[in-house]
Amino acid sequence: MNAWSTFVLSTVLTGTVWAQQTPSLSAQDYARAERMLASTTQQYIDHTASRPVWLAKDRFVYRTLTPQGSEFILVDPAKATRLPAFNHQKVAEVLSSATGKTYTAQRLPFQEVTFTPDEKAILFASGGKSWQYDLTSGQLTPAKEKVKARRNESLSPDGKKAAFIKDYNLWVRDLATNQLTQLTTDGVKDFGYATDNAGWKHSDRAILLWSPDSKKIATFQQDERKVGEMYLATTNVGHPTLEQWKYPLPGDSTVAMLHRVVIEVGNPKVIRLQVAPDPHRSTLGDDISSMGKLSDVAWNDDATQLLFVSTSRDHKQEKIRLANATTGQVREIFQETSATQFESGHEGISWRYLPKTNEIIWYSERDDWGHLYLYDATSGQLKQQITKGEWLVTDVLSVDEKNRIIYFMANGKEPGNPYYSHLYKIGLDGKKLTLLTPERGKHLTTLSPSGAYLVDTYSEPDVPPIMVLRSNTGKLVATLEKTDLSRLQATGWKPPIPFSVKAHDGKTDVYGLLYTPTKLDSTKKISGY
């Protein structure tokens, strides 16, 4: 049973109880329910950790919550050490002196720290200011403000330029000098460059992908001139605000179309890819962006070629294509069709371009299960199926091109609840499939920059998270954090109860969660059950 099925079951049961008992609720009932909201209960959860921030030599920093407040931890996998990332007491003292406010080691007024490149100091923000603390001298000084890209800008890989939309055209800003350069000139209303519009989701961000050398941009000019309008009126006290944007409906003859382009940044030039416009679609849905970047496109290392995938309006046909980034010529590599609807993954787009070996890792459900396939990017021929079996690849985390190993998440391969995910690795030749995170539960895993280590947090609906450090062989190096819910449970909070039942066929297991009231009377039952 998925989350929606669980919600429906919970809603039906709740609705039945309500209809039959129709209880009257007091202010105390509402106050008790409010105390169970995440915004209130979070303060009672101990030893839950943030995602790691990686440093050199696969070391990393994370923040963990404690009964007294929080602490920043530095882990060195090679030495198997777990130590405070800095002198919390000294930082509290010098920051209190500098600001005139009182801070303690356990309750520092920031949740993130970064290290300077030489790792001799830490940087953090507090009270609207940036600070630098020297780890050797213990001196605290105002930090030089780092030039950053603005909310609606896309930062180049070298960190020197930011692309943005102005008057339907694409521009770049030099972050050091603030000089603006216009890259395109023919953008007009409803036919602008890099526009973000995925139906209900839309913004003023520029959707694009910078080349690795920061000299080119892959994006599109989106034609919405004949697309129908959508209107949304806000519900608020006073006069509502009417919002209007382009939004094609099922059955409309016209949808937003992408005219794909490559833009040279240094000496602005637009190279139009010699291919028919694509519908505003991606291999994972209608949204063509992920984290503000253009999806389903990939550069080769020297930015001479751009691999991209064209998706049909009905999501039943995928065309994998390679463009010459200088001339705009396009070559089709291979196609895939689906009788229902194609998806290239579940947690994220799972195909990858391997330019060094001129190969493509492709995701497909052609055998009724989501698996990975290896293609030759020159001939378009299938080289081999990489993963196979009655289980599902859900996300490709990383590809080690040198050692030809894929790290990926999958569901349903291990016995028990098929909604639990695990991390695996496998060779591009389909051999040496290895389970790296064996514990029961759903796993959230981050690989170190070198790929030698991984930080894994796993949990179940009724089992709090545990954070561990492993080598890339799966060997346990250290247990870092075990989330403690004792203070939360003392407030009356109870976790949901996992259960499984047989489906109508008497064979298939259906999984769900049962949420019970904090004051459940086990001697009573719902009439008719």
Secondary structure as UniProt FT lines:
FT   HELIX           3..21
FT   HELIX           27..35
FT   HELIX           38..41
FT   HELIX           42..44
FT   STRAND          53..54
FT   HELIX           56..58
FT   STRAND          60..66
FT   TURN            67..68
FT   STRAND          69..76
FT   TURN            77..80
FT   STRAND          81..84
FT   HELIX           88..99
FT   TURN            105..106
FT   STRAND          114..115
FT   TURN            117..118
FT   STRAND          121..126
FT   TURN            127..128
FT   STRAND          129..134
FT   TURN            135..137
FT   STRAND          140..142
FT   TURN            151..152
FT   STRAND          154..155
FT   TURN            157..158
FT   STRAND          161..166
FT   TURN            167..168
FT   STRAND          169..174
FT   TURN            175..177
FT   STRAND          180..182
FT   TURN            189..190
FT   STRAND          191..193
FT   STRAND          196..198
FT   TURN            199..200
FT   STRAND          201..203
FT   STRAND          208..210
FT   TURN            212..213
FT   STRAND          216..223
FT   TURN            225..226
FT   STRAND          229..233
FT   STRAND          242..246
FT   TURN            250..251
FT   STRAND          257..264
FT   TURN            265..268
FT   STRAND          269..272
FT   STRAND          278..279
FT   TURN            283..284
FT   STRAND          289..290
FT   TURN            291..292
FT   STRAND          293..294
FT   STRAND          297..299
FT   TURN            301..302
FT   STRAND          305..311
FT   TURN            313..314
FT   STRAND          317..324
FT   TURN            325..327
FT   STRAND          330..337
FT   STRAND          352..354
FT   TURN            355..358
FT   STRAND          359..364
FT   TURN            366..367
FT   STRAND          371..376
FT   TURN            377..379
FT   STRAND          382..385
FT   STRAND          392..400
FT   TURN            401..404
FT   STRAND          405..411
FT   TURN            418..419
FT   STRAND          421..427
FT   TURN            428..429
FT   STRAND          434..435
FT   STRAND          442..447
FT   TURN            449..450
FT   STRAND          453..460
FT   TURN            461..462
FT   STRAND          463..471
FT   TURN            472..473
FT   STRAND          476..482
FT   HELIX           486..489
FT   TURN            490..492
FT   STRAND          497..502
FT   TURN            504..505
FT   STRAND          509..514
FT   TURN            518..519
FT   TURN            522..523
FT   TURN            527..528
//
